[in-house]
Amino acid sequence: MGIGDRLLAKTANIGSKPTEGTQARPVSTEPRTSPGRLMDAQHRINTAQARIKELESQLEERAALEVPLDALVEVSGRRRKLTAEQFQELKSNLAQHALATPILVRALPDARYEIVAGHNRVAAYRELGRSTIRANVASIEEGEIEFAAFFSNLLSPSLTDFEKYWNFKRLQELSGLSRTEISESAGLSKSHVTRIFSFDALPEAAKAALAEKPERLGSNAAQKLAALTEAGKAEKVVEAVRRLVEDENFTQDKAVALVAEKPRAVTPSATVVRAGRRKVCEVSTRNGVVGVRFFEKDAGDAEQWGQRIADFINKTLSESEQD
């Protein structure tokens, strides 16, 4: 069973209508920890496999048909973001060769079709001046659409870690699957899924900037920046991510180093007080602290000078209040 089958099988009951008089089973987000819950999950998997085969048979029985581009409806947020270079490569390939894999659509009223998978191929066809595109039409329930789009994107080798994060997050919110269940069903290690979800801990401003160029930050660097965010360096993380997006020469390692860099110690300013050529003391200021260091010959008078300084400050404050 492939990744799509395994994960869709676990969640195929999402979006299905309960029979009358039957209360829908609440979705549990907790990982399975008992034999009873494992058996229940296995039962849902077995039940859902019938639905998967039904969808597969629909696609096998129906030959791909030419659908007018004007009849296609794109759902916001479902299209996978490509870099300008990636999209140009796709467009050039489609200009030279026939479409190898038809797009996947769902029939809507008024002879229109909702795009489930293939948004970038449709966009490329439009820019190439084509009027139709080959499509497979499947009877997909509302709750299954996101899963079909998710699998289409997840299996793409060019999908960035940040896009995987958004897909995983959307799948988790839709299905109620825990991260452990997602990693087991998708055949991915727990550590890999944990790294992918590290994007979640980044500041919202950083994620908004990264959405423009998701390929600029991988999960390894994101995990380090997430830890720095939790350490109280959120503003520096936003600054680093924005610079990553804007400057192609600014690397992920440099971004992490920028945030992790400790602030440089402020060199205290110092003034040497002299009596002729003799150094009497050195007055320094640092972070709101004034220090007076007397040199050897005058060190014994330090206490007296301390009292004189206090008297001077009190006198100055008193005169300021009178003015």
Long-range contacts (C-beta under 8 A, 24 or more apart in sequence): 3-151, 3-154, 3-155, 3-185, 3-186, 3-187, 4-151, 4-155, 5-49, 5-52, 6-185, 6-186, 6-187, 7-147, 7-150, 7-151, 7-171, 7-182, 7-185, 7-186, 8-48, 8-52, 8-144, 8-147, 8-148, 8-151, 9-44, 9-45, 9-48, 9-49, 9-52, 10-41, 10-44, 10-45, 10-48, 10-175, 10-177, 10-181, 10-185, 11-48, 11-147, 11-171, 11-174, 11-175, 11-177, 12-47, 12-48, 12-51, 12-52, 12-144, 12-147, 13-44, 13-47, 13-48, 14-143, 14-144, 14-147, 14-174, 14-175, 15-141, 15-142, 15-143, 15-144, 16-141, 16-143, 27-175, 27-176, 28-176, 29-176, 29-177, 29-178, 30-178, 31-178, 31-180, 31-181, 32-181, 55-138, 55-139, 55-140, 55-144, 58-138, 58-139, 59-136, 59-138, 62-136, 62-137, 62-138, 64-102, 64-134, 64-135, 64-136, 65-134, 65-135, 65-137, 66-132, 66-133, 66-134, 66-135, 67-105, 67-113, 67-132, 67-133, 67-134, 67-135, 67-137, 68-131, 68-132, 69-122, 69-125, 69-126, 69-130, 69-131, 69-132, 69-133, 70-131, 71-111, 71-112, 71-113, 72-105, 72-112, 72-113, 72-114, 72-115, 72-122, 72-133, 73-108, 73-112, 73-113, 73-114, 73-115, 74-115, 74-119, 74-122, 75-114, 75-115, 78-115, 78-116, 78-119, 78-146, 78-149, 79-119, 79-120, 79-123, 80-119, 80-120, 80-153, 80-156, 80-159, 80-163, 81-163, 81-211, 81-214, 82-120, 82-158, 83-213, 83-215, 86-158, 87-120, 87-123, 87-124, 90-120, 90-121, 90-124, 91-124, 91-127, 91-128, 94-121, 94-124, 94-125, 94-128, 95-128, 99-133, 99-134, 102-133, 102-134, 102-135, 102-136, 103-133, 103-134, 103-135, 103-136, 104-135, 104-136, 104-138, 104-148, 104-152, 105-135, 105-136, 105-137, 105-138, 106-137, 106-138, 106-139, 106-140, 106-145, 107-137, 107-139, 113-137, 114-145, 116-140, 116-145, 116-148, 116-149, 116-152, 117-148, 117-149, 117-152, 117-153, 118-152, 143-174, 146-170, 146-171, 146-174, 147-171, 147-174, 147-175, 154-186, 160-214, 160-215, 160-218, 161-195, 161-196, 161-199, 161-214, 161-217, 161-218, 161-219, 161-222, 162-199, 162-210, 162-211, 162-214, 162-215, 162-217, 162-222, 163-214, 164-196, 164-219, 165-196, 165-197, 165-199, 165-200, 165-219, 168-193, 168-196, 168-197, 169-197, 169-200, 192-219, 194-223, 195-219, 195-220, 195-222, 195-223, 198-222, 198-223, 198-226, 199-226, 200-226, 201-226, 201-229, 201-230, 202-226, 202-229, 202-237, 202-241, 203-229, 203-234, 203-237, 203-238, 205-238, 206-237, 206-238, 206-241, 206-242, 209-238, 209-241, 209-242, 209-245, 210-241, 210-244, 210-245, 212-245, 213-244, 213-245, 216-244, 216-245, 216-252, 217-241, 217-244, 217-252, 217-255, 218-252, 220-252, 221-252, 221-253, 221-255, 221-256, 224-256, 224-260, 225-255, 225-256, 225-259, 228-256, 228-259, 228-260, 233-259, 281-305
